[in-house]
């Protein structure tokens, strides 16, 4: 199949929403950003716990948390702190009370090493002063009670970060009524295609995908004022079915306006969200709305961090706004967000095997998206590090075109079991592109 690859795109250019809550003495909630945005975030400051917390050898900050308490309903939680560059060296455990039954869960661990999932150093999103340190979010389902305890590592010389806060996220109901249309400035030349005003982008045949790629390349060339044919790629997989941001209920007024693009898509980094596997596929849109709100409101990012998401039933979702076919700059792989895309599989796959349909969805998505940019899923691409814990800034690193997050950073992500399936995804993706 022949189609046009990399689109010529000009670069276009989080805010907090915390609804009121009756909090214990000393607690405070941030004022809401916009009253018409569905969902809510409760921010509960943490404090030293235990009768003799101040007498412990590691100091008063060695253990913090909240005692068992009733709160407004929420479905996802996480812990944030003031300094985005500070690490939480310790453990975070939570218990929650289910709405309806009133049953309390056992203690659950929250993934604390999450700093590698964010914008690259030196970018506006990283430096604008809104970003905060954060754990991974944890999906717990509809809950109205919570208890949390955070303990510093016994042998660690560093105290817990300052400004620890428990974030309780209610995804709200899916609603189209809150979607504000883009302003004239937002539309400009970087407006996503009108097809993304629909709930779902249907799967396309090979011929339809090729025709759309040609039309998009011509449109981008005209907008850029360039003359001549765009570069051709003979290997583009058929576009899979994609549930748009509108389809999963993203509130566009919540994110930072405008879009930011990179030059190409040379590597697809696969992640797991570490939010747990207890969600049903019907709940996946709610999980996405919760993560979106946690990324923007609690963590201070400009938008949802990943470019795409995949649930355990194999559904593919549009992530960060800007156009599913375009090279949108994400905040998913610290140091390597430029010229890459991030695909997050909803769930935790450190000990659990990912469903085959989820791996198939990764293959389908990468066959199409990487194909638009002329990239062989079985090959390697070189990216220049923007600075991470694994590779110093400016170092050129060769990656498998479909890589795991751990390939770019010292992290367990995307979980050993999902990482082990990436070879299968590469082979399947290349086959879908028509490569032999």
Buried (B, 14 or more C-beta within 10 A) or exposed (E): BEBBBBBBBEEBEBBBBBBEBEBEEEBEBBEBBEEEBBBBBBBBBBBBBBEEBEEBEBBBBBBBBBEEEEBBEBBBBBBBBEEBEBBBBBEBBBBBBBBEEEEBBEEBEBBBBBBBBBBBBEBEBBEEEBBBBBBBBBBBBBBBBBBBBBBBBEEEEEBBBEBBBBBBBBBBEBEEEBBEEBEEEBEBEBBBBEBBEEBBBEBBEBEEBBEBBBEBBEBBBEBEEEEEEBEEBEBBBBBBBBBBBBBBBBBBBBBBBBBBBBBBBBBBBBBBBBBBBBBEEEBBBBBBBBBBBBBBBBBBBBBBBBBBBBBBBBBBBBBBBBBBBBBBBBBBBBBBBBBBBBBBBBBBBBEBBBBEEBBBBBBBBBBBBBBBBBBBBBBEBEBBBBBBBBBEEEBEBEBBBBBBBBBBBEBBBBBEBBBBBBEBBBBBBBBBBBBE
